[in-house]
Amino acid sequence: MPLSVIILAAGQGTRMKSCLPKVLHRIAGKPMVEHVYNRSRELNASSIYIVYGHGGETVKQACSTLTASWVEQAEQLGTAHAVQQASTAIADNDTVLVLYGDVPLIKTRTLQALLAETKGDNIALLTVVLADPTGYGRIVRDSDGHVRAIVEDKDASAEQKKICEVNTGILAVRAGYLNACLKRIGNNNSQGEYYLTDMIELAVNDGQAVSSTQPSKASEVEGVNDRKQLARLERIMQKDYAQALMADGVTIADPARIDIRGKLNAGNDCFIDVNCVFEGEVNLGTNVSIGAGCLIKNSTIACDTIIKPYSIIEGATIATGAEVGPFARIRPGTSMAEGSRVGNFVEIKNTSLGKNSKANHLSYLGDSEIGANVNIGAGTITCNYDGANKHKTIIKDNAFIGSDTQLVAPVTIGENATIGAGSTITRDTEGNALTLSRVVQKTVKNWVRPAKKK
């Protein structure tokens, strides 16, 4: 049967103490609701409905790239009411899977196992066993182990409170039967709300079976209600990422001190030191070494490359055997060729650095095309911006740029050219020649330095 997913994301999340709707708080760099949406996509759902309420327009805007049908729950009247806002639009023979936008760690394999339990009008329920079930609805079974009811914590007897198997709220059922049950659910309770859990009792009374399955870890179904829980789930997800990388042959100095906020693909024998952050999509070849405290975003780094500590790399491509850092900043549009080197306190933007070329310290290279075997001396600056427009600097193969040089773009430095230290270059220079610009040095004898006035 076709699968339709309903993601409940209408809660306000008052315990977050935030102006931001709860489901937009981030885990591993993405809003929580986006993680749930991605699991739905992995299940090949034919349609996905996101039920929003508090801060709805903010949620829709933040998740504008998600291909989903947005359904407003204008009044928050309970989970059954929220599901009903979307379920009436779903064909009777579709299987409906109900998920929650603040339960971001749910695994695709767990949901696949749950969906495998749906047969006819039976309900498939995801439950979990907790050491401390306080506050959760208990799963009540008969002597044969069949689910008979879900009893809320506040309504449970002393005997029922000893039950450690609890309801997660995640379930799957045929849409036609779901809608029939939703019409029969009342709000005769202390909160005056329509509870989806009441559907279990209706199904049992109708003679329908309620099957169940459980996640491999309780954290999969843990929801976020405050910032402490948010931080806890962040570390659980990061631990999972780290373990997967280590299983694929990556050495991580401390799995508790790595943050992946997107997708990190890494080859064998990579080494990642402590406190590194990876954002967007990052690809590492084999035998790449990443030093402590690096931030790498949307970049590709080839084999045998060394990234030294506290370097920032964004939107760059770095070839085999290159070296970066420490304390280097590689900005978008930069490519570094094989064997090239960028050292401490060097910033590069929208620049190609040729094979075996190097800028070892204290330079800014912007909007530049730099050939092979070029040496960029300390303190060199490409003056690429005239206050209104950007201009390009071209440095051809085997050039030597002396320290403390300003290259005022647009300008071309010829092949095998040498630029004397301390020069300001405003015109193209010849190849195989020395170019320099300096005032004549002079000495003023008996010079007296200014003194502070008393």
C-alpha positions in Angstrom: 0.0 0.0 0.0 1.2 3.6 -0.6 2.7 5.2 2.5 1.6 8.7 3.8 3.5 10.2 6.7 2.0 12.7 9.1 4.6 14.7 11.1 3.2 16.5 14.1 5.0 19.8 14.6 2.5 22.1 16.1 3.7 22.3 19.7 4.9 25.5 21.3 7.6 24.0 23.4 7.3 26.4 26.3 10.0 24.7 28.3 12.5 25.6 25.6 12.0 29.2 26.7 12.6 30.4 23.2 11.0 32.6 20.5 11.9 29.9 18.1 9.3 27.1 17.6 10.6 23.9 19.3 10.9 21.8 16.1 13.3 24.4 14.6 15.9 24.0 17.3 18.8 22.2 15.7 20.4 18.8 16.1 23.6 18.2 14.2 23.1 21.5 12.3 19.5 20.8 11.1 16.1 21.6 12.6 14.7 18.6 14.4 11.7 18.4 12.1 14.1 18.1 9.1 15.6 14.9 10.6 12.2 13.4 10.9 11.3 14.5 7.3 14.5 12.8 6.0 13.5 9.5 7.6 10.1 9.8 5.8 11.9 10.3 2.5 14.1 7.2 3.2 10.9 5.2 3.6 9.8 6.3 0.1 6.6 7.9 1.4 4.3 9.0 -1.4 3.2 12.0 0.6 4.3 13.8 3.7 2.1 16.1 5.7 3.6 18.5 8.3 1.0 19.7 10.9 2.1 23.1 12.2 0.6 25.5 14.7 2.7 27.7 17.0 5.0 29.9 14.9 3.7 28.2 11.8 4.9 30.7 9.2 8.4 30.6 10.8 8.4 26.8 10.6 7.3 26.9 6.9 9.9 29.5 6.0 12.7 27.7 7.7 11.8 24.4 6.0 10.9 25.8 2.6 13.1 23.3 0.8 11.1 20.3 2.2 8.7 18.8 -0.3 5.7 18.4 2.0 2.1 19.4 2.4 1.7 21.9 5.2 -1.5 21.6 7.3 -2.4 24.2 10.0 -3.7 23.1 13.4 -5.2 26.5 14.4 -6.2 25.3 17.8 -4.1 22.8 19.7 -6.8 20.3 20.9 -4.7 17.2 21.3 -2.8 14.6 19.2 -5.9 13.0 17.6 -7.1 16.4 16.6 -3.7 17.2 15.0 -3.6 14.0 13.1 -7.2 14.6 11.8 -6.2 17.9 10.2 -4.1 15.9 7.7 -5.6 12.4 7.6 -8.9 13.4 6.0 -6.9 14.2 2.8 -5.3 10.7 2.6 -6.8 7.9 0.5 -8.4 5.2 2.6 -6.1 2.4 1.4 -2.9 4.3 2.2 -0.9 3.3 5.2 -0.5 6.3 7.6 2.6 6.6 9.7 2.4 9.2 12.5 5.7 10.8 13.6 6.7 13.7 15.8 8.8 16.7 14.8 10.6 16.8 18.2 11.8 13.1 18.1 14.8 13.5 15.8 16.8 10.4 16.4 14.3 7.8 15.1 16.0 5.3 12.7 14.7 4.3 9.3 15.2 0.6 10.1 13.0 0.9 13.2 10.2 2.5 11.1 10.5 -0.2 8.5 10.1 -2.9 11.1 7.0 -1.0 12.4 5.5 -0.8 9.0 6.0 -4.5 8.4 3.6 -5.1 11.3 0.7 -3.4 9.6 -1.9 -5.8 8.2 -5.4 -4.9 7.2 -6.9 -2.6 9.8 -4.5 -3.7 12.5 -2.6 -1.0 14.3 1.2 -1.2 14.6 2.5 0.6 17.7 6.0 1.5 18.6 6.7 0.9 22.3 9.8 1.1 24.4 10.9 -0.3 27.8 12.3 2.3 30.2 14.0 1.8 33.5 12.0 4.8 34.8 8.6 5.0 33.0 7.3 7.8 35.2 5.1 10.2 33.3 4.6 7.9 30.3 1.5 6.0 29.2 1.8 2.3 30.1 1.2 -0.5 27.6 -1.3 -2.9 29.2 -1.2 -6.4 27.8 -3.4 -9.5 28.5 -2.2 -12.9 29.7 -1.4 -13.8 26.1 0.8 -10.7 25.6 -1.7 -8.9 23.4 -1.9 -5.1 23.8 -5.2 -4.2 25.4 -4.9 -0.5 26.3 -2.6 2.5 26.9 -3.1 3.9 30.4 -1.8 7.4 31.1 0.5 7.8 34.0 -1.9 9.9 36.0 -4.7 7.4 35.5 -2.7 4.2 36.2 -3.2 2.1 39.2 -0.3 1.2 41.5 0.1 -2.1 39.8 0.0 -0.6 36.3 2.7 1.9 37.3 5.1 -1.0 37.7 4.8 -1.6 34.0 8.0 -0.4 32.2 6.8 -0.7 28.6 5.5 2.6 27.5 3.9 4.3 24.5 6.1 6.4 22.1 3.1 7.9 20.2 4.5 6.5 16.9 2.1 4.3 15.1 1.0 3.0 11.7 -2.5 2.1 10.4 -4.6 2.1 7.3 -6.0 5.6 6.6 -9.6 4.5 6.3 -9.7 2.8 9.7 -7.7 5.7 11.3 -10.3 8.3 10.1 -13.2 6.1 11.3 -11.6 5.9 14.8 -10.8 9.7 14.9 -14.4 10.5 14.5 -15.2 8.4 17.6 -12.6 9.8 19.9 -13.9 12.2 22.6 -12.3 14.7 24.8 -13.7 13.6 28.2 -10.5 14.0 30.1 -8.9 16.5 32.5 -7.2 18.4 29.6 -10.3 18.5 27.4 -8.2 17.2 24.5 -8.6 14.5 21.8 -5.9 11.9 22.5 -4.6 9.6 19.7 -3.9 6.9 22.4 -7.7 6.4 22.8 -7.6 4.8 19.4 -6.0 1.7 20.9 -9.0 1.0 23.2 -11.4 1.5 20.2 -9.4 -0.9 18.1 -9.4 -3.6 20.8 -13.2 -3.2 21.2 -13.6 -3.5 17.4 -11.7 -6.8 17.5 -8.7 -5.4 15.7 -5.2 -6.6 16.7 -2.6 -4.1 18.0 0.8 -5.3 17.2 4.0 -3.7 18.4 7.7 -3.4 17.8 10.6 -1.6 19.7 13.6 0.5 18.7 17.1 -0.9 19.3 17.8 2.1 21.6 15.4 4.1 23.8 17.1 7.3 22.6 15.5 6.8 19.2 12.1 7.7 20.6 13.2 10.3 23.1 11.6 13.7 22.6 12.9 17.2 23.2 11.1 19.4 25.7 13.9 21.6 27.0 17.5 22.6 26.2 19.0 19.9 28.4 17.3 17.2 26.4 18.4 18.9 23.2 22.0 18.8 24.3 21.7 15.2 25.3 20.3 14.1 21.9 23.0 16.2 20.1 25.7 14.2 21.8 24.0 10.9 21.1 23.7 11.7 17.4 27.3 12.9 17.3 28.4 9.7 19.0 26.6 7.6 16.4 28.3 9.6 13.6 31.7 9.1 15.2 31.2 5.4 15.7 30.2 5.0 12.0 33.4 6.8 10.9 35.6 4.7 13.1 34.0 1.6 11.8 35.0 2.8 8.3 38.7 3.2 9.2 38.8 6.8 10.5 40.8 7.6 13.7 39.1 10.1 15.9 41.1 11.4 18.8 38.1 11.7 21.1 34.7 10.7 19.8 33.0 12.9 22.4 34.7 16.0 20.9 33.6 16.1 17.2 30.6 17.8 15.6 29.2 16.8 12.2 26.5 19.2 11.1 25.8 17.8 7.7 27.5 14.9 5.9 31.1 13.9 6.3 32.6 11.3 3.9 36.1 10.2 4.9 38.5 7.6 3.4 40.6 5.1 5.3 43.3 6.1 7.6 42.1 9.7 8.1 42.9 11.3 11.5 40.6 13.8 13.2 41.9 15.6 16.3 39.7 17.0 19.0 37.1 19.8 18.7 36.7 19.7 14.9 33.5 20.9 13.3 32.3 19.7 9.9 29.4 21.6 8.2 27.5 21.0 5.0 29.0 18.3 2.8 32.7 17.5 3.4 34.7 14.9 1.5 38.0 13.7 2.8 40.3 11.4 0.8 42.4 8.7 2.4 45.1 9.5 4.9 44.0 13.1 5.5 45.0 14.6 8.9 42.8 17.2 10.5 44.4 19.1 13.4 42.6 20.2 16.6 40.0 22.9 16.4 39.4 23.1 12.7 36.2 24.2 11.0 35.6 22.7 7.6 32.5 23.4 5.5 31.3 22.3 2.1 34.8 21.3 0.9 36.7 18.5 -0.7 40.1 17.6 0.6 42.2 15.0 -1.3 44.5 12.2 -0.1 47.6 12.7 2.0 46.6 16.3 2.9 47.5 17.9 6.2 45.2 20.4 7.8 47.0 21.9 10.8 45.2 23.1 14.0 42.7 25.9 14.1 42.2 26.4 10.3 38.9 27.4 8.7 38.1 26.0 5.3 34.9 26.8 3.5 33.8 26.1 -0.1 37.3 25.0 -1.2 39.0 22.2 -3.1 42.3 21.0 -1.8 44.4 18.5 -3.8 46.7 15.7 -2.9 49.5 16.3 -0.5 48.7 19.9 0.2 49.2 21.6 3.6 47.1 24.2 5.4 47.6 26.0 8.6 47.9 26.4 11.4 45.5 29.3 11.8 44.8 29.6 8.1 41.5 30.7 6.5 40.6 29.3 3.2 37.5 31.0 1.8 34.9 30.0 -0.9 36.1 29.7 -4.4 39.6 28.6 -3.5 41.5 25.7 -5.0 44.9 24.4 -3.9 46.8 22.2 -6.3 48.9 19.2 -5.4 51.7 19.9 -3.0 50.7 23.5 -2.4 51.1 25.1 1.1 49.3 27.8 3.0 50.7 28.6 6.4 49.8 30.5 9.6 47.6 33.6 9.4 47.2 33.4 5.6 43.8 34.2 4.1 42.8 33.0 0.6 39.6 33.8 -1.2 38.5 32.9 -4.7 42.0 32.0 -5.7 43.7 29.1 -7.4 47.1 28.2 -5.9 49.3 26.2 -8.3 51.2 23.0 -7.8 53.9 23.2 -5.2 53.3 27.0 -4.7 53.4 28.3 -1.1 52.2 31.2 1.0 53.6 30.3 4.4 52.6 33.2 6.6 50.8 36.5 7.1 49.4 37.1 3.6 46.0 37.9 2.0 45.4 36.5 -1.5 42.1 37.4 -3.1 40.7 37.0 -6.6 44.0 35.6 -7.8 45.3 33.0 -10.3 48.7 31.7 -9.0 50.8 29.4 -11.1 53.1 26.5 -10.1 56.2 26.8 -7.9 55.4 30.3 -6.8 56.7 31.6 -3.5 54.6 34.2 -1.8 56.6 36.1 0.8 55.3 37.0 4.3 53.0 40.0 4.4 52.0 39.9 0.7 48.6 41.4 -0.1 46.7 41.3 -3.4 44.8 44.6 -3.4 41.8 43.3 -5.2 39.1 45.8 -4.3 39.1 49.4 -5.4 36.1 50.4 -3.2 33.5 49.5 -5.9 34.8 46.5 -7.9 37.0 43.4 -7.5 40.0 42.9 -9.8 42.2 39.9 -10.6 45.8 39.3 -9.9 47.7 36.8 -12.1 51.0 35.4 -10.9 52.7 33.1 -13.4 54.8 30.0 -12.8 58.0 30.2 -10.8 57.6 33.8 -9.7 59.1 34.9 -6.4 57.2 37.6 -4.5 59.2 39.2 -1.8 57.9 39.9 1.7 55.6 42.9 2.4 54.6 43.3 -1.2 51.3 44.9 -2.4 50.0 43.8 -5.7 47.5 46.3 -6.9 45.0 44.6 -9.2 44.4 44.2 -12.0 48.0 43.2 -12.5 50.0 40.3 -13.9 53.4 39.1 -12.6 55.4 37.4 -15.4 56.9 33.9 -15.4 60.1 33.6 -13.4 59.7 37.2 -12.2 61.1 38.4 -8.9 59.4 41.1 -6.9 61.7 42.8 -4.4 60.6 42.9 -0.8 58.6 46.0 0.3 57.4 46.8 -3.3 54.0 48.2 -4.4 53.3 46.9 -7.8 50.7 48.8 -9.9 51.7 47.6 -13.4 52.3 44.3 -15.1 55.9 43.0 -14.6 58.2 41.3 -17.0 59.2 37.6 -16.7 62.8 36.7 -15.9 63.4 40.1 -14.3 63.6 41.8 -10.9 61.0 44.5 -10.3 61.0 46.6 -7.1 59.7 50.0 -6.0 61.3 51.7 -3.0 62.2 55.2 -2.0 65.9 55.9 -1.6 67.0 55.1 1.9 68.4 58.1 3.9 69.6 58.7 7.4 68.8 61.8 9.5 71.6 62.3 12.0 71.1 63.5 15.5 67.3 62.7 15.3 65.5 63.3 18.6 62.4 61.2 19.2 59.3 63.0 20.4 58.9 62.8 24.2 55.7 62.7 26.1 54.5 66.1 27.4 54.6 66.4 31.2 
